[in-house]
Amino acid sequence: MITLGPGNRMLELFLLFLAAFAAAAVSGAAGFGGALLLLPLLVATVGVAHAVPLLTIAQFIGNLSRAGFGFAQIHWKPVGLFLLGAVPLSILGALSFVQLPKEFVTRVIGATILVFVVLKYFGLLKIKGGSALLVVGGGVVGFLSGLVGSAGPLGAAIFLSLGLPPVAYIASEATTALAMHGVKTVVYQHYISLDRRFWFLAALLGVAMILGTWSAKRVIERIPRETFQRFVAILLVTIAGYMVVHG
């Protein structure tokens, strides 16, 4: 059973709505980052046990809107290769998410992203979005996503190497995340009791996610590809640094 924390319940719901809107706007503009904004507030509001499943459903709706708004520009071949590894291992991660220390795993993800971005920036890492990278990277991202709720920055780093235009990058990456979050939702629902209040909060966050995604799409359509990729790289470093420090 979910119980909201002390204080005005309407104010808490309003803050959750604003946080979900902001998270969707960030994810809609960069392809990742929203989960880190939303997860701490969810933990404080609904508790740790329900925060990851609720975040998963909110992200499912957010990614559905991102994929829908950019559907015509989705690159299906890399999406399919990524999901070959991501879907089965996201199930394994979701089944294991109560077993391993999440702070340690989160720091490992952050450190991996920092190494990836730094090596790529200095030209020491020549990555081409080949089949092996997409399948193996999808498996890693899927497992970590199921384990700690989100590994979006790592998946974004992989898709960034494909050099896609902004809307195509956002929609393609969102399609892979959509599949992973859908699989995890089924697993979580089987093992965790999700009551009517949970689904009310999920619907509330879902509306905010759609509105935030729509707002972000109107911005990224006007950004040149090189400027957009620099923006994503800077945000990757910022988010990864936060993950390393705070776990």
C-alpha positions as CSV (number, residue, x, y, z in Angstrom):
1,M,0.0,0.0,0.0
2,I,1.3,3.5,-0.9
3,T,1.1,6.2,1.8
4,L,1.9,9.7,0.9
5,G,4.3,11.5,3.3
6,P,3.2,14.1,5.9
7,G,1.9,17.5,4.7
8,N,-0.7,18.7,2.3
9,R,-1.5,15.8,-0.1
10,M,-2.6,18.1,-2.8
11,L,0.7,20.0,-2.6
12,E,2.6,16.8,-2.9
13,L,0.6,15.7,-5.9
14,F,1.2,19.1,-7.5
15,L,5.0,18.8,-6.9
16,L,5.0,15.3,-8.3
17,F,3.2,16.6,-11.4
18,L,5.8,19.5,-11.9
19,A,8.7,17.1,-11.3
20,A,7.4,14.7,-13.9
21,F,6.9,17.5,-16.4
22,A,10.4,18.7,-15.8
23,A,11.8,15.1,-16.0
24,A,10.0,14.5,-19.3
25,A,11.2,17.9,-20.7
26,V,14.8,16.9,-19.9
27,S,14.4,13.4,-21.3
28,G,12.6,14.7,-24.3
29,A,15.4,17.2,-25.1
30,A,18.4,14.9,-24.3
31,G,17.0,11.4,-24.4
32,F,17.8,10.7,-20.8
33,G,18.2,12.4,-17.3
34,G,14.6,12.5,-16.3
35,A,14.7,9.5,-14.0
36,L,17.4,11.1,-11.8
37,L,15.2,14.2,-11.3
38,L,12.1,12.3,-10.5
39,L,13.4,9.3,-8.5
40,P,14.4,11.1,-5.2
41,L,11.0,12.8,-5.0
42,L,9.2,9.5,-5.6
43,V,11.2,7.8,-2.9
44,A,10.3,10.5,-0.4
45,T,6.6,10.4,-1.4
46,V,5.8,6.7,-1.9
47,G,8.8,4.9,-0.4
48,V,11.6,2.9,-1.9
49,A,9.5,-0.3,-2.6
50,H,7.1,1.5,-5.0
51,A,9.4,4.2,-6.3
52,V,11.2,2.1,-8.9
53,P,8.0,0.5,-10.3
54,L,6.2,3.9,-10.4
55,L,9.2,5.5,-12.1
56,T,9.2,2.6,-14.6
57,I,5.6,3.2,-15.6
58,A,6.1,7.0,-15.7
59,Q,9.1,6.4,-18.0
60,F,7.1,4.0,-20.1
61,I,4.5,6.7,-20.8
62,G,7.2,9.4,-21.3
63,N,9.0,7.2,-23.8
64,L,5.8,6.2,-25.5
65,S,5.1,9.9,-26.2
66,R,8.7,10.6,-27.3
67,A,8.5,7.7,-29.7
68,G,5.1,8.7,-30.9
69,F,6.0,12.4,-31.6
70,G,9.1,11.3,-33.6
71,F,7.7,8.0,-35.0
72,A,8.4,8.9,-38.7
73,Q,12.1,9.3,-37.9
74,I,12.8,6.2,-35.9
75,H,15.7,4.1,-37.2
76,W,14.4,0.6,-36.8
77,K,17.5,-1.4,-37.5
78,P,19.6,-0.1,-34.6
79,V,16.5,-0.2,-32.4
80,G,16.0,-3.9,-33.2
81,L,19.6,-4.8,-32.6
82,F,19.7,-3.0,-29.3
83,L,16.5,-4.7,-28.1
84,L,17.9,-8.2,-28.9
85,G,20.1,-7.8,-25.8
86,A,18.0,-5.3,-23.8
87,V,14.7,-7.1,-23.5
88,P,15.9,-10.5,-22.0
89,L,18.4,-8.9,-19.7
90,S,16.0,-6.2,-18.5
91,I,13.8,-9.1,-17.3
92,L,16.8,-10.6,-15.4
93,G,17.6,-7.2,-14.0
94,A,14.1,-6.6,-12.8
95,L,14.0,-10.0,-11.1
96,S,17.3,-9.1,-9.4
97,F,16.6,-5.5,-8.4
98,V,16.2,-6.2,-4.7
99,Q,19.3,-8.3,-4.6
100,L,22.3,-6.0,-5.2
101,P,23.5,-2.7,-3.7
102,K,22.0,-0.1,-6.0
103,E,24.3,2.7,-4.9
104,F,27.3,0.8,-6.0
105,V,25.8,-0.2,-9.3
106,T,24.7,3.4,-9.9
107,R,28.3,4.6,-9.3
108,V,29.6,2.0,-11.7
109,I,27.2,3.2,-14.4
110,G,28.2,6.9,-13.8
111,A,32.0,6.0,-14.0
112,T,31.4,4.0,-17.2
113,I,29.7,7.0,-18.9
114,L,32.4,9.4,-17.8
115,V,35.1,7.2,-19.3
116,F,33.1,6.7,-22.5
117,V,32.5,10.5,-23.0
118,V,36.1,11.5,-22.1
119,L,37.7,8.9,-24.4
120,K,35.3,9.9,-27.2
121,Y,35.9,13.6,-26.7
122,F,39.7,13.2,-27.0
123,G,39.4,11.0,-30.0
124,L,40.8,7.9,-28.2
125,L,37.6,6.0,-28.7
126,K,36.5,5.5,-32.3
127,I,33.0,4.0,-32.0
128,K,30.9,3.1,-34.9
129,G,27.4,2.0,-34.1
130,G,27.9,-1.5,-35.3
131,S,25.7,-4.5,-34.6
132,A,27.9,-5.9,-31.8
133,L,28.0,-2.6,-29.9
134,L,24.2,-2.3,-30.2
135,V,23.4,-5.9,-29.1
136,V,26.0,-6.0,-26.2
137,G,25.3,-2.4,-25.2
138,G,21.6,-3.2,-25.2
139,G,22.1,-6.2,-22.9
140,V,24.1,-4.1,-20.4
141,V,21.6,-1.3,-20.4
142,G,18.7,-3.6,-20.1
143,F,20.1,-5.4,-17.1
144,L,21.1,-2.2,-15.3
145,S,17.8,-0.6,-16.1
146,G,15.9,-3.5,-14.5
147,L,18.3,-3.5,-11.6
148,V,18.3,0.2,-10.6
149,G,15.3,1.6,-12.4
150,S,17.1,3.4,-15.2
151,A,20.3,3.3,-17.2
152,G,19.2,5.9,-19.7
153,P,22.5,7.9,-19.8
154,L,24.4,4.7,-20.8
155,G,21.9,3.9,-23.5
156,A,22.0,7.5,-24.7
157,A,25.8,7.4,-25.0
158,I,25.5,4.3,-27.2
159,F,22.8,5.9,-29.5
160,L,24.8,9.2,-29.6
161,S,27.6,7.3,-31.4
162,L,25.2,6.7,-34.3
163,G,25.3,10.4,-35.3
164,L,21.5,10.6,-35.8
165,P,19.6,13.9,-36.2
166,P,18.1,15.1,-32.9
167,V,14.5,14.0,-33.4
168,A,15.6,10.6,-34.8
169,Y,18.0,10.1,-31.9
170,I,15.3,10.9,-29.3
171,A,12.6,8.8,-30.9
172,S,14.9,5.8,-31.6
173,E,16.4,5.7,-28.1
174,A,12.9,6.2,-26.7
175,T,11.6,3.1,-28.6
176,T,14.2,0.9,-27.0
177,A,13.4,2.3,-23.5
178,L,9.7,1.8,-24.1
179,A,10.2,-1.9,-24.7
180,M,12.4,-2.3,-21.6
181,H,10.1,-0.4,-19.3
182,G,7.1,-2.4,-20.6
183,V,8.8,-5.7,-19.8
184,K,9.9,-4.4,-16.4
185,T,6.3,-3.2,-15.6
186,V,5.0,-6.8,-16.2
187,V,7.7,-8.2,-13.9
188,Y,7.2,-5.7,-11.1
189,Q,3.4,-6.1,-11.1
190,H,3.9,-9.9,-10.7
191,Y,6.1,-9.5,-7.6
192,I,4.9,-6.3,-6.0
193,S,1.3,-5.4,-4.9
194,L,0.3,-2.2,-6.9
195,D,-2.9,-0.8,-5.6
196,R,-5.4,1.8,-7.0
197,R,-3.5,4.7,-5.4
198,F,-0.4,3.6,-7.2
199,W,-2.2,3.6,-10.6
200,F,-3.7,7.0,-9.9
201,L,-0.2,8.4,-9.3
202,A,1.0,6.6,-12.4
203,A,-1.7,8.3,-14.5
204,L,-1.0,11.7,-13.0
205,L,2.7,11.3,-13.8
206,G,1.9,10.0,-17.3
207,V,-0.1,13.2,-18.2
208,A,2.8,15.3,-17.0
209,M,5.3,13.2,-19.0
210,I,3.3,13.7,-22.2
211,L,3.1,17.4,-21.8
212,G,6.8,17.7,-21.0
213,T,7.8,15.6,-23.9
214,W,5.6,17.7,-26.3
215,S,7.2,20.9,-25.0
216,A,10.8,19.5,-25.5
217,K,10.1,18.3,-29.1
218,R,9.2,21.9,-30.1
219,V,12.7,23.0,-28.9
220,I,14.9,20.2,-30.3
221,E,13.4,20.5,-33.8
222,R,15.1,23.9,-34.0
223,I,18.6,22.9,-32.8
224,P,21.4,22.0,-35.3
225,R,22.8,18.5,-35.0
226,E,26.3,19.4,-33.8
227,T,25.0,21.8,-31.2
228,F,22.5,19.2,-30.0
229,Q,25.3,16.5,-29.7
230,R,27.5,18.9,-27.6
231,F,24.5,19.6,-25.4
232,V,23.9,15.9,-24.8
233,A,27.6,15.3,-24.1
234,I,27.7,18.0,-21.5
235,L,24.6,16.7,-19.8
236,L,25.9,13.2,-19.9
237,V,29.1,14.3,-18.0
238,T,27.0,16.2,-15.5
239,I,24.6,13.4,-14.8
240,A,27.4,10.8,-14.7
241,G,29.3,12.9,-12.2
242,Y,26.2,13.1,-10.0
243,M,25.8,9.3,-10.2
244,V,29.4,8.7,-9.2
245,V,29.2,11.1,-6.2
246,H,25.8,10.3,-4.8
247,G,25.1,6.8,-5.9
